[in-house]
Amino acid sequence: MQKTLSLRAGITLCIIFTLCTILCITSGAGPRFNWYCKRTTDHSQPPIDADVEWITRYNGFYVDKKHTDHNQDKVIYLTFDAGYENGNVEKILDVMQKHSVKGSFFILGNLIERNPELVVRMADEGHLVCNHTYSHKDITHLSEEQLQSELCKLEQAYTNLTGKPMSKYFRPPEGTFDERSLNIVAKQGYKTVFWSFAYADWDNQKQMPLEAAKKKILDNLHNGEIMLLHPTSETNAAILSDVIGVLKSQGYRFATIDEIQEGEA
């Protein structure tokens, strides 16, 4: 009887071990990260943790490493995560048009469904329109087929709307990623774009005071910066014109992330 129980226990443990192994293989079984940059006080490019330096192997980048010196050509890359319209996306586009500034918009399927005219405007006015997935799910929890579907569904919806191909840049929802998911994205031909500056602008119920937000942005400027802003933010819509004006007065120019493809990123 004891031997039978021991045998059953052994078989049960073996089954559990096998199932765990299968789950680990199918889920990627790697560390899950949330993107974060350590801010600097001297307007130098912020460093990233050694734990995620491998992102470059999967066409990932977070700053333009060609532009590091303050005496060099000074460039800022404005990028926006645009999931939905909150009465401010159009205002952001108006400001950029007024200043003849181009940026890169990472959109969701919701914006195409509910505000297609804004997406068409982004494309027509020379901004890059990029992939933020169709439905803003945590990509570390998706199978390879599900993640591919999230990318392709958005691409197709954008092309059907505009008649143009989507720019091959990707930003993970909420900056959450792992090595497996970035590998899948890279195999789809995308470069993953993180950021070297962002601030707490995404909660429409907790918007920072205008002057405080402006100071936060200007205090953290650095050459080659990839700035992440949310265009749904009322604060960003109110301060963006002033911020662009100050940056231009300091000798910065604005570029789309296409420029980072040249040389090392």
C-alpha positions in Angstrom: 0.0 0.0 0.0 2.8 2.4 0.9 4.7 1.6 -2.3 1.5 2.3 -4.3 1.0 5.6 -2.6 4.7 6.5 -3.2 4.3 5.6 -6.8 1.2 7.7 -7.2 2.9 10.6 -5.5 5.9 10.3 -7.8 3.7 10.2 -10.9 1.7 13.2 -9.6 4.9 15.2 -9.0 6.2 14.2 -12.5 3.0 15.4 -14.1 3.1 18.7 -12.2 6.8 19.2 -13.1 6.0 18.5 -16.8 3.1 20.9 -16.8 5.2 23.6 -15.2 7.9 23.1 -17.7 5.4 23.4 -20.6 3.9 26.6 -19.1 7.3 28.1 -18.6 8.3 27.4 -22.3 5.0 28.7 -23.7 5.0 31.8 -21.5 8.6 32.8 -22.2 9.7 32.2 -18.6 11.8 35.3 -18.6 11.8 38.3 -16.3 9.1 40.9 -16.9 10.1 44.6 -16.9 8.5 48.0 -16.7 10.5 50.6 -18.6 12.2 53.2 -16.4 14.9 55.8 -16.9 17.0 57.3 -14.1 16.8 61.1 -14.4 20.0 63.1 -14.4 20.5 66.7 -13.1 23.1 67.8 -15.7 21.0 67.5 -18.9 22.9 64.4 -19.9 21.3 61.3 -21.4 19.9 59.1 -18.6 21.3 55.6 -18.1 19.3 52.4 -18.1 19.8 49.4 -15.8 22.2 46.7 -17.0 19.3 44.2 -16.7 17.7 45.6 -19.9 20.7 46.6 -22.0 19.9 43.6 -24.2 16.9 45.5 -25.7 19.3 46.6 -28.5 19.5 42.9 -29.7 15.8 43.1 -30.5 15.9 46.5 -32.4 15.0 48.4 -29.2 16.2 51.9 -28.3 15.3 54.7 -25.9 17.5 57.7 -26.9 19.5 58.9 -29.9 23.0 58.1 -28.9 24.4 60.0 -31.9 23.5 63.3 -30.3 25.0 63.5 -26.8 27.1 66.7 -26.7 25.4 70.0 -25.9 27.6 71.7 -28.5 26.4 69.3 -31.3 23.3 69.6 -33.4 20.6 69.6 -30.7 17.6 67.4 -31.4 14.4 66.3 -29.6 12.1 63.5 -30.7 8.5 64.2 -29.6 6.5 61.0 -29.3 2.9 60.6 -28.1 1.0 57.5 -26.9 -2.4 58.2 -28.3 -5.0 55.7 -27.3 -8.1 57.8 -27.4 -9.4 61.4 -27.9 -10.1 63.5 -24.8 -10.6 66.8 -26.5 -6.9 67.4 -26.5 -5.4 65.3 -29.3 -6.7 67.8 -31.9 -5.2 70.7 -29.9 -1.8 69.0 -29.8 -2.0 68.6 -33.6 -2.9 72.3 -34.0 0.1 73.3 -31.9 2.5 71.1 -33.9 1.1 72.5 -37.1 1.5 76.0 -35.9 5.2 75.5 -35.1 5.9 73.2 -38.1 7.0 70.4 -35.8 6.7 66.7 -36.6 6.3 64.0 -34.1 5.7 60.3 -33.8 2.2 59.0 -32.6 1.8 55.5 -31.2 -1.8 54.7 -31.6 -4.4 52.1 -30.6 -7.3 50.6 -32.6 -9.7 52.7 -30.5 -8.5 55.9 -32.1 -9.0 54.5 -35.6 -12.5 53.3 -34.7 -13.7 56.4 -32.9 -11.7 59.3 -34.3 -10.4 58.3 -37.8 -10.2 61.9 -38.9 -7.4 62.5 -36.3 -5.4 59.5 -37.5 -5.8 60.7 -41.2 -4.6 64.1 -40.1 -1.6 62.8 -38.4 -0.5 61.0 -41.6 -1.4 63.9 -43.9 0.6 66.4 -41.8 3.8 64.3 -41.9 3.8 62.7 -38.5 4.8 59.1 -38.1 1.9 56.9 -37.1 3.2 53.9 -35.2 2.0 50.7 -33.4 1.0 50.6 -29.8 -1.0 47.4 -30.4 -4.7 47.3 -31.2 -6.2 46.9 -27.7 -3.4 47.9 -25.2 -3.0 44.5 -23.6 0.0 43.4 -21.5 2.2 41.9 -24.2 4.0 39.6 -21.8 0.8 37.7 -21.2 0.1 37.2 -24.9 1.1 34.1 -27.0 3.2 34.7 -30.1 0.1 34.4 -32.3 -1.9 36.8 -30.1 0.9 39.4 -30.1 1.3 39.1 -33.9 -2.4 39.6 -34.3 -2.4 42.7 -32.1 0.3 44.2 -34.4 -1.2 43.1 -37.7 -4.8 44.1 -36.8 -3.7 47.7 -36.1 -1.5 47.8 -39.3 -4.4 46.6 -41.4 -6.9 49.0 -39.9 -4.5 51.9 -40.4 -3.8 51.0 -44.0 -7.5 50.5 -44.8 -8.2 54.0 -43.4 -5.3 56.0 -44.9 -4.1 53.9 -47.8 -0.6 54.1 -46.3 1.7 51.6 -44.5 2.1 52.0 -40.8 5.6 53.1 -39.6 7.5 50.1 -38.3 7.9 51.4 -34.8 6.4 49.8 -31.7 5.9 50.9 -28.1 4.8 48.4 -25.5 1.6 49.3 -23.7 2.5 50.8 -20.3 6.2 50.1 -21.1 5.8 46.5 -20.0 7.9 43.9 -21.8 10.1 40.8 -21.6 12.8 39.3 -23.9 10.3 36.9 -25.5 7.8 39.6 -26.5 10.5 42.0 -27.9 11.9 39.1 -30.0 8.4 38.5 -31.4 8.0 42.2 -32.2 11.4 42.3 -33.9 10.6 39.2 -36.0 7.6 41.3 -37.3 10.0 43.9 -38.6 9.4 46.5 -35.8 11.9 48.6 -33.8 10.8 49.0 -30.2 10.9 52.6 -29.1 11.1 53.4 -25.4 11.8 56.9 -24.0 14.4 58.9 -22.1 11.9 61.3 -20.6 8.3 61.0 -19.4 6.3 62.4 -16.5 3.0 61.6 -14.8 0.7 63.1 -17.4 -1.6 60.1 -18.2 -4.2 60.4 -15.5 -6.8 62.9 -16.7 -8.1 63.2 -13.1 -4.7 64.1 -11.7 -3.1 66.7 -14.0 0.0 68.5 -12.9 -0.2 72.3 -12.6 0.9 74.0 -15.8 4.1 75.6 -14.5 5.2 72.5 -12.6 4.8 70.4 -15.7 6.7 72.8 -17.9 9.5 73.0 -15.3 9.6 69.2 -15.1 10.0 68.9 -18.9 12.6 71.7 -19.2 14.7 70.5 -16.2 15.1 67.1 -17.8 16.1 68.1 -21.3 19.0 66.3 -23.0 20.3 66.1 -26.5 18.9 63.2 -28.4 15.9 62.9 -26.0 12.9 60.8 -26.9 10.2 62.6 -25.0 7.0 60.7 -24.2 3.8 62.8 -23.8 0.2 61.7 -23.7 -1.8 63.9 -26.1 -5.0 63.3 -24.1 -3.5 65.4 -21.3 -5.1 68.8 -20.8 -1.9 70.1 -19.3 0.2 69.0 -22.3 -2.2 70.6 -24.7 -1.9 73.9 -22.7 1.9 74.0 -22.3 3.1 72.4 -25.5 3.4 75.6 -27.5 5.4 77.3 -24.8 7.7 74.2 -24.4 8.3 74.1 -28.2 9.1 77.8 -28.2 11.6 77.5 -25.3 13.3 74.5 -26.9 13.6 76.3 -30.2 15.1 79.3 -28.5 17.7 77.0 -26.9 18.7 75.7 -30.3 16.8 72.4 -30.4 15.2 71.1 -33.5 12.5 68.5 -33.7 12.7 65.3 -35.7 10.8 62.1 -36.1 12.3 58.8 -34.9 13.1 57.8 -38.5 16.3 59.8 -38.1 17.5 57.5 -35.4 17.8 54.6 -37.8 20.9 56.2 -39.2 23.9 54.8 -37.3 23.7 53.3 -33.8 20.6 53.9 -31.7 
